[in-house]
């Protein structure tokens, strides 16, 4: 019964975003992309494509930006797209239901984000139907697909280098995401490995928050009770955790002496950097991730050749370059 209710709910969230039709080309290059037979021809004889988009979260700011880029690019390319959101209480199950829905809709490709290896069976099911799969951010390692992401380890290492130069000796809080996921592991390891190499006077205090801002807030409050003004820094694997740290530190009156760095580059975190509440953010190219993802979908559907893995660059965003980053990252329409 639960599975039936979930299926009904996920069908209710399907949004048809762009009119079918278009003017995509039909290059025969790239033999691995020429066996998809789901696409149709419009009245002018040109191919039109249908793409399913699985968005991991409806309220996550970062995914809102990436989703907007996917939708904007699909419109530019005259690709019809349908979007489904995952159920936060059952990511794996709702992803499987989304794939089943898109198979029934006979889509040509599926683009999705926030996955992990537990999604691989559903990805293989789609591939068996001739559906091309493009993933953004965390990998499924399912094979025979295209992956668009950032190098989370390298990006977090840059944050570690930056904070190592900024910090006094003391305790640094590391606020972790879901450590079962590759990106959370890489962000943790990149930061911790780097700062430990250069600073032996820093004590690391781990907070396991599972991407949950409320859990992060509680963890930071507990750390404040334990360490007080010995805390000199906080690094969070995602911006929500960093904003929670700022809130807890403000209540405790410790913001003046603590350097806080997030990871994402969401609109709200950019505002916090502008206002001086957040000292730094590892800025992901959130809009570019979605744009490149949908461009890759178009490439493989039209018979072109695309790199199996595309890694985009991140940068440290501070008060000195926040305005430049907002413009270069395509965030102007998202930041007030």
BARO-579463 format. One line per field, with one value per residue (C-alpha): x, y, z. Coordinates in pm, 1 decimal, decimal comma. Example, Ala and Ser with C-alpha at 12.3 -4.5 7.8 and 13.67 -1.06 7.14 Angstrom:
u: 1230,0|1367,0
v: -450,0|-106,0
w: 780,0|714,0
***
This chain:
u: 0,0|287,5|446,1|115,6|72,3|427,3|368,5|52,8|242,6|531,5|298,9|129,6|458,3|527,1|562,5|570,8|797,1|878,3|674,0|765,7|921,8|1243,5|1527,3|1789,4|2032,4|2078,7|2454,0|2566,7|2891,8|2942,0|2820,7|2739,5|2456,1|2283,8|2065,5|1795,2|1465,4|1232,3|1270,1|1008,1|990,7|778,8|572,8|884,3|1066,9|1320,3|1378,2|1223,4|1332,7|1169,2|1385,4|1301,4|1459,7|1481,8|1548,5|1659,8|1504,4|1238,6|1348,8|1728,7|1863,9|2153,7|1931,8|1685,8|1963,6|2080,4|1722,2|1662,3|1968,7|1847,4|1506,6|1644,4|1886,0|1618,9|1403,0|1689,7|1743,9|1372,1|1373,5|1057,0|1129,1|930,5|1046,0|993,5|1111,6|1243,8|1085,1|1337,2|1216,4|1292,7|1539,5|1621,7|1260,9|1129,8|1413,9|1313,2|952,8|1066,2|1263,3|959,2|748,6|992,0|1019,3|641,2|661,4|917,6|1168,4|1491,3|1712,0|1706,4|1909,3|1930,3|2129,2|2222,0|2250,8|2461,1|2547,6|2212,3|2053,2|2257,0|1995,8|1735,4|1985,7|2058,1|1682,9|1655,0|1960,4|1810,8|1524,3|1767,5|1742,3|2056,0|2149,9|2332,3|2407,2|2502,7|2704,9|2731,8|2802,3|2610,7|2908,9|2653,7|2869,2|2779,2|2661,8|2781,0|2876,8|2894,0|3040,2|3311,0|3619,8|3493,4|3820,2|4027,0|3774,5|3763,4|4142,4|4148,7|3919,8|4160,4|4453,6|4262,6|4146,5|4491,9|4617,8|4327,2|4297,8|4441,8|4527,8|4230,1|3931,8|3784,4|3437,3|3387,3|3017,6|2963,5|2696,2|2584,5|2913,3|2774,0|2787,7|3098,3|3075,0|3039,6|3343,0|3550,8|3461,5|3550,0|3875,6|3991,2|3950,5|4075,9|4374,5|4489,6|4452,5|4620,2|4923,2|4984,0|4856,5|4946,2|4796,7|4441,7|4205,9|3928,3|3584,0|3355,1|2980,8|2785,0|2479,9|2368,4|2299,8|2041,3|2068,1|1879,8|2117,6|2409,4|2274,7|2240,5|2591,6|2744,8|2556,1|2692,8|3044,1|3008,6|2906,4|3213,3|3480,3|3347,5|3592,6|3848,7|3656,2|3838,8|3678,1|3401,3|3393,6|3069,0|3029,5|2726,2|2606,7|2310,3|2543,8|2756,7|2452,2|2351,4|2699,1|2667,2|2332,2|2465,8|2781,5|2576,3|2362,6|2678,1|2845,4|3141,7|3116,6|3399,8|3669,5|3545,9|3607,2|3320,0|3341,5|3060,9|3051,9|2803,5|2762,9|2388,4|2211,3|2163,5|2528,9|2628,1|2414,8|2582,6|2925,3|2817,6|2702,7|3016,6|2831,3|3005,5|3376,4|3407,7|3228,0|3358,7|3158,9|3033,3|2920,5|2563,4|2404,0|2681,2|2637,0|2278,5|2359,8|2646,1|2435,0|2152,9|2396,5|2548,9|2202,2|2150,0|2492,4|2444,4|2087,2|2191,6|2468,8|2759,0|3042,5|3069,7|3324,4|3212,3|3313,3|3322,6|3463,3|3393,4|3605,4|3519,4|3661,4|3686,6|3435,5|3504,5|3398,0|3673,7|3529,1|3167,7|3021,6|3245,2|3145,3|2773,7|2806,5|3035,4|2829,2|2502,4|2349,0|2242,3|1874,1|1878,8|2054,1|1858,2
v: 0,0|240,0|175,6|247,8|575,9|675,8|603,6|817,5|1100,3|1092,7|1095,2|1403,5|1591,8|1547,2|1885,0|1928,9|2227,1|2277,3|2222,0|1921,5|1977,2|2148,2|2163,6|1923,4|1769,9|1403,5|1354,2|994,1|1053,2|855,0|502,3|453,1|708,4|591,5|309,5|511,0|461,8|655,3|990,5|1102,1|1342,1|1654,3|1783,9|1932,9|1600,9|1707,2|1496,5|1590,5|1448,8|1381,9|1391,6|1297,3|1501,9|1360,2|1644,8|1521,3|1801,3|2065,4|2308,5|2281,1|2612,9|2458,4|2217,3|2495,9|2679,0|2364,6|2269,8|2616,5|2571,8|2231,0|2371,8|2687,0|2485,9|2233,1|2521,8|2666,4|2325,4|2262,1|1953,5|1846,6|1780,1|1633,5|1677,6|1455,2|1517,4|1244,8|1161,2|1260,3|973,0|717,5|845,1|505,4|387,3|711,5|716,4|365,8|483,6|788,8|569,8|343,4|651,0|777,4|434,3|435,3|784,6|652,6|928,1|935,5|1028,5|1077,8|1342,4|1320,3|1439,8|1354,5|983,2|707,4|347,6|221,0|382,0|170,4|-103,8|152,9|318,8|-17,7|-73,3|254,3|171,9|-165,3|30,2|232,4|541,2|753,7|852,8|1167,7|1224,7|1540,9|1554,1|1223,0|914,1|587,7|410,3|230,3|255,3|346,8|696,9|1056,9|1221,7|1598,5|1706,8|1893,5|1741,8|1762,5|1646,8|1906,4|2182,3|2101,6|2088,7|2447,1|2539,9|2366,8|2565,1|2891,3|2827,6|2712,1|3062,5|3237,5|3048,6|3093,8|2775,2|2598,6|2380,7|2356,9|2209,7|1988,5|1956,7|1651,3|1542,9|1184,5|997,7|704,2|925,9|985,2|1364,4|1390,2|1165,2|1363,5|1699,4|1576,7|1412,3|1696,2|1950,9|1743,7|1593,3|1936,0|2127,4|1852,6|1859,4|2228,3|2291,2|2065,4|2313,4|2256,3|2010,9|1871,3|1816,2|1611,6|1675,3|1413,1|1599,6|1391,9|1705,3|1815,7|2178,8|2120,4|1839,6|2065,4|2342,9|2104,0|1968,6|2316,0|2412,9|2103,5|2188,8|2543,9|2405,0|2179,9|2411,8|2767,1|3028,3|2761,8|2725,4|2915,7|2778,7|2573,2|2401,1|2255,8|2010,8|2209,4|2565,9|2480,1|2347,5|2661,1|2884,7|2676,4|2728,8|3105,2|3103,2|2907,2|3119,7|3441,3|3326,4|3236,0|3567,7|3397,9|3519,7|3772,3|3510,5|3216,4|3168,5|2981,3|2828,1|2655,0|2446,4|2501,6|2864,2|2899,7|3236,2|3263,8|3188,8|3460,5|3706,0|3595,4|3652,7|3995,5|4084,1|3948,3|3678,3|3400,4|3436,9|3199,0|2945,5|2684,2|2805,2|2534,3|2638,1|2533,8|2683,4|2557,2|2202,1|2196,6|2369,5|2135,0|1839,5|1922,1|2009,1|1664,0|1507,9|1687,3|1584,2|1214,2|1211,9|1371,7|1119,0|1330,5|1227,0|1356,3|1295,6|1026,1|1251,3|1630,0|1799,9|2170,9|2407,4|2546,9|2857,3|3009,6|3293,2|3567,2|3926,7|4023,4|3835,8|3760,0|4000,5|3862,2|3505,8|3586,3|3715,1|3442,6|3164,4|3288,5|3365,2|3723,8|3638,6|3423,7|3661,9|3958,6
w: 0,0|88,6|-250,5|-424,9|-233,5|-314,5|-682,5|-679,6|-509,6|-749,9|-1050,0|-904,5|-908,9|-1278,5|-1439,8|-1814,3|-1854,1|-2219,2|-2531,3|-2743,5|-3082,1|-3169,5|-3409,1|-3276,0|-3524,2|-3607,0|-3629,4|-3669,7|-3479,0|-3157,2|-3216,7|-2847,6|-2872,5|-3189,4|-3058,5|-2884,5|-3065,4|-2832,0|-3008,8|-3259,6|-3551,7|-3554,2|-3849,1|-4011,1|-3997,8|-3730,8|-3423,3|-3091,0|-2757,9|-2423,7|-2111,7|-1754,7|-1476,4|-1123,2|-878,4|-536,4|-329,1|-388,9|-116,7|-137,1|-267,9|-453,1|-640,9|-716,7|-901,9|-1083,1|-1171,0|-1317,2|-1538,6|-1658,0|-1742,5|-1909,0|-2123,0|-2219,6|-2337,9|-2541,0|-2703,4|-2766,6|-2545,9|-2369,3|-2002,4|-1714,6|-1354,6|-1053,3|-697,4|-471,3|-136,7|135,5|352,0|79,5|-179,3|-327,6|-349,9|-496,9|-749,7|-861,5|-899,2|-1095,8|-1335,9|-1382,1|-1458,1|-1718,3|-1878,5|-1917,0|-2067,0|-2317,8|-2251,0|-2447,0|-2152,5|-1778,0|-1597,6|-1219,7|-921,5|-565,4|-637,9|-485,5|-565,7|-435,4|-743,8|-985,9|-1035,3|-1141,3|-1373,7|-1535,9|-1577,5|-1769,1|-1978,1|-2070,1|-2226,8|-2439,2|-2218,1|-2187,2|-1831,0|-1723,9|-1356,4|-1170,6|-849,7|-663,6|-880,0|-901,8|-1058,6|-1275,7|-1588,4|-1947,2|-1854,7|-1831,8|-1502,6|-1438,4|-1104,3|-916,4|-755,6|-398,1|-242,0|-425,7|-353,5|17,4|21,2|-105,5|184,1|420,7|281,6|310,0|666,4|776,1|694,9|865,8|1194,4|1538,4|1728,5|1881,7|1792,2|1444,1|1398,6|1092,8|1008,9|792,2|548,1|489,3|524,8|327,2|18,6|-187,1|-195,7|183,7|234,0|-14,8|136,0|482,7|378,8|155,4|433,2|726,4|542,8|429,7|751,9|955,1|726,2|778,4|1133,6|1424,3|1671,7|1545,6|1715,2|1493,9|1642,1|1417,1|1390,3|1194,0|1070,3|768,5|557,6|817,2|930,1|1255,2|1349,0|1256,2|1480,1|1773,7|1714,1|1709,5|2026,3|2201,2|2083,5|2216,3|2554,4|2552,2|2411,1|2442,0|2316,5|2225,1|1897,1|1624,0|1307,0|1149,4|811,3|680,6|392,2|277,1|317,4|538,7|806,1|785,8|830,1|1132,8|1277,3|1229,2|1411,7|1709,7|1731,9|1721,2|2015,4|2208,7|2126,2|1956,8|1597,4|1624,5|1678,1|1469,4|1094,9|925,4|576,3|387,0|71,1|-215,3|-312,2|-260,1|-288,7|88,4|160,0|-87,0|109,3|432,3|279,0|159,4|510,3|675,9|867,0|673,0|607,8|312,2|93,7|-146,0|-443,9|-676,4|-1026,6|-945,0|-1255,6|-1483,2|-1350,2|-1475,1|-1801,4|-1887,6|-1779,3|-2020,0|-2298,7|-2249,2|-2276,4|-2606,2|-2735,5|-2671,0|-2800,9|-3128,2|-3181,8|-3062,6|-2837,4|-2480,1|-2207,8|-1965,0|-1674,8|-1669,8|-1359,2|-1315,3|-1108,7|-765,8|-599,9|-253,3|-221,6|33,0|78,6|-164,7|-463,6|-379,4|-635,6|-908,2|-818,2|-819,6|-1175,4|-1307,9|-1148,5|-1298,9|-958,8|-1019,3|-1061,9|-748,1|-505,4|-372,8
***
